[in-house]
């Protein structure tokens, strides 16, 4: 579909040229249409860029949800490990989207930061809700502050892994992932008093 190809070309252009270098002409050339044809699908450049970042964020959310659903019946250690693995996998396998995301967030596009903020609020709410639920089932004796501490630690390490993918080479990323898994397991063992992580 032409609309999807325009969004895909926008992401590719942002990844390669950044905000200043991304133009309707370049996007149209990539799709094989005239620049004016883009306005049949999007009323202006801002609307196109907003839709592009929405697609990037939607793809990320879907990937993380799949990882959670595939491993929610496993131990807490395994669930957290698989979610960390998915963070690294998603951003290394979708390098253009990740680069475009960084370029878009730091660009002067009106409303782009609000779009990302809304997404992060929705994603964090989903993540906290699901992790709270699963931890409560596995460790019914944990109080709210103990559960919150585990989730905060997980989010903190996950954010570090995201920036690791942005900054470092593959060897260092793998090393950081290994360290992240070790740190999370240590924290869980400490939080559970060394009992087997359900």
Rosetta blueprint (number, residue, H / E / L):
1 X L
2 X H
3 X H
4 X H
5 X H
6 X H
7 X H
8 X H
9 X H
10 X H
11 X H
12 X H
13 X H
14 X H
15 X H
16 X H
17 X H
18 X H
19 X H
20 X H
21 X H
22 X L
23 X L
24 X H
25 X H
26 X H
27 X H
28 X H
29 X H
30 X H
31 X H
32 X L
33 X L
34 X L
35 X H
36 X H
37 X H
38 X H
39 X H
40 X H
41 X H
42 X L
43 X L
44 X L
45 X H
46 X H
47 X H
48 X H
49 X H
50 X H
51 X H
52 X H
53 X H
54 X H
55 X H
56 X H
57 X H
58 X H
59 X H
60 X H
61 X H
62 X H
63 X H
64 X H
65 X H
66 X H
67 X H
68 X H
69 X H
70 X H
71 X H
72 X L
73 X L
74 X L
75 X L
76 X H
77 X H
78 X H
79 X H
80 X H
81 X H
82 X H
83 X H
84 X H
85 X H
86 X H
87 X H
88 X H
89 X H
90 X H
91 X H
92 X H
93 X H
94 X L
95 X H
96 X H
97 X H
98 X H
99 X H
100 X H
101 X H
102 X H
103 X H
104 X H
105 X H
106 X L
107 X L
108 X L
109 X L
110 X L
111 X L
112 X H
113 X H
114 X H
115 X H
116 X H
117 X H
118 X H
119 X H
120 X H
121 X H
122 X H
123 X H
124 X H
125 X H
126 X H
127 X H
128 X H
129 X H
130 X H
131 X H
132 X H
133 X H
134 X H
135 X H
136 X H
137 X H
138 X H
139 X L
140 X L
141 X L
142 X L
143 X L
144 X H
145 X H
146 X H
147 X H
148 X H
149 X H
150 X H
151 X H
152 X H
153 X H
154 X H
155 X H
156 X H
157 X H
158 X H
159 X H
160 X H
161 X H
162 X H
163 X H
164 X H
165 X H
166 X H
167 X H
168 X L
169 X L
170 X H
171 X H
172 X H
173 X H
174 X H
175 X H
176 X H
177 X H
178 X H
179 X H
180 X H
181 X H
182 X H
183 X H
184 X H
185 X H
186 X H
187 X H
188 X H
189 X H
190 X H
191 X H
192 X L
193 X L
194 X L
195 X L
196 X L
197 X L
198 X L
